[in-house]
Amino acid sequence: MTNTAQTMEDVTLTVVQETRVKAPLHVTFSALLDQLGPSNEKPDGTAMPMTLEAFPGGRWFRDLGNGDGHFWGNVQAIRTPSLLEIAGPLFMSAPVANNVQYRLTEEGGETVIRFRHTGFGLVPQGMAFNVETGWAYISEQARKRAEAMAAKA
């Protein structure tokens, strides 16, 4: 058995991002739910549709059919259209606890999405860069979707 000492940096993960959207709050929230759900995709553009049950305790998961899939988390809190908070293992097949928060506010005619992902546990080594890139991609796609929806209205 190998005994290796770990620091807090080895067992925690924190990503904080902010995205400004030229669309109303309710449109942006709707676009975000769609992007996290059926319109989800990987940063390379590969479709990865998810199911997001947008109510307290609702599941966020990937359904692969035939009873196969991957559970990402549960909706811990939701206040339409200003808050979505999810807790769960997310995409990590490791003993971890994660909390993801999307807080949306209107400022100066725009919607600001403030995103925070905090994870604790045996976070796979080298994951931080991919996590930041993935979350940024989701927020950017939600921004594009919301701005397109607002332009059509």
N, C-alpha and C positions, 0 to 999 in steps of 0.2 A: 504494500500500500504506500502510495506517495502522499506526503503531507506538504502541500504548498500553501504559503501564506498569501492572502489576497487583500488588496486595499479596497477602500470604498469605490474607487474608480473602476475596479475590476468587477464589481457586483451591482453597479448602478448605470443607468442610461438616462440622459436628459436631453430632449430636443425641444427647443423653443423657436417658433417661427411666427411671422406676421405677414398677412397677405391683404392688400388693398384691392377692393372690388368696386367697379363702377356700376353698381346695381343695387336696388333696394334690399333691405335686410331680409324680408320674407322670401324674395326671389333667390338670394344667395343661400339661405338656409335650405331651401328646396333643392337647389343645384348641388349643394354639399351632400345631402342625403342620397341623391341620385348617384353622385360620383362614388360615394362609399358603398353603395348598393349595386344595383343592376348594371351601372355603367362603369364599374371599377375596372381598371386595367393596370398592367405592369408598366414601368417607365419606358419599356421598349415598344409599348403600344399593344402588347398581347392582351386580349380580353381576359379578365378574371372576375366575372360577375359574382357578386356577393349578395346575401340576404341580410338586410338590416331592419329589424323589427323596431320601429321608432316609438317605443313606449318604455317606461321603467321596467327593468327586468328582461326586456326584449333581447333576443340573441342577434349576434353579428357572426355570420358563418359563411363558408363557401360550400355549396352543395354540388357534389360531383356526380350525383345520381346513384341509384341502387343502394342507398343508405351510406354511401361514402362521402367524405368531406372533411372539413377542418373547422373547428370551433375557434373563433377569435376572441369573443368576449360577450359581455352583457351590458346593456344600456344601464348605467348606474344613475344617471340623471339626464333629464331632457326638459327644456323650457323653450318651446317653439316660439319665436325664431332666434333665440339668443344663446342657447347652451345645448351642447351634446357632450356627454361624458360617458366613456366606455371603460370598463375594467375587465381584464382577462389576460390570457397568455399571448394574444395576438398571433403573430406569425412565428413565434419562437417555440420550437419543440425542446423546451428546457424548463427546469423548475424556476419560473419567474412570476412576478406579479407586475402588471402594467396598468397604468392609468393614462387615458388619452382624453384631453379636453379641447373642445372647440368652443370658444367664446366669441360671439359676433356682436358688434356694436355699430351704430351709424355715427359717422364723424365727417363733417364737411361734405355732405352729399354722397359719400361713399360708405360701403360696408367694410369694416375691418374684421378680418378673421384672425384671432389670436389663438395659436395652437400650442399645446404643451403635451409632450409624451414623457412620462416618468416611468422607468422600469427598475425593478430590484430583483436580484437573484443571480443565478448562474447564466448571465448574459453571454451568449457566444462571442468569443474573441473576434474583434475586427468588425462587429456588426454596426457600430455607430455610424459610419459613413453611409452605408447602404440604407440605414433607417432614415437618416436626414434627407437623402436623395429621394427616397420613396414617398415620404410625407410631403416634401416640397412639390413633387409631381402631382400628387392627389390635390393639393390646394390650388395649384396652377390650373389643373383641368377643371376644378370646381369654379374657379374665377372665370375661365373662358366660357363655361357653360352658362353661368349666371349672367355674364355680360351679353351673351347671345340671346338669352331669354328676355332680358330687359330691352334689348334693341328691337325685338319683335313685338313687344307690348305697346 
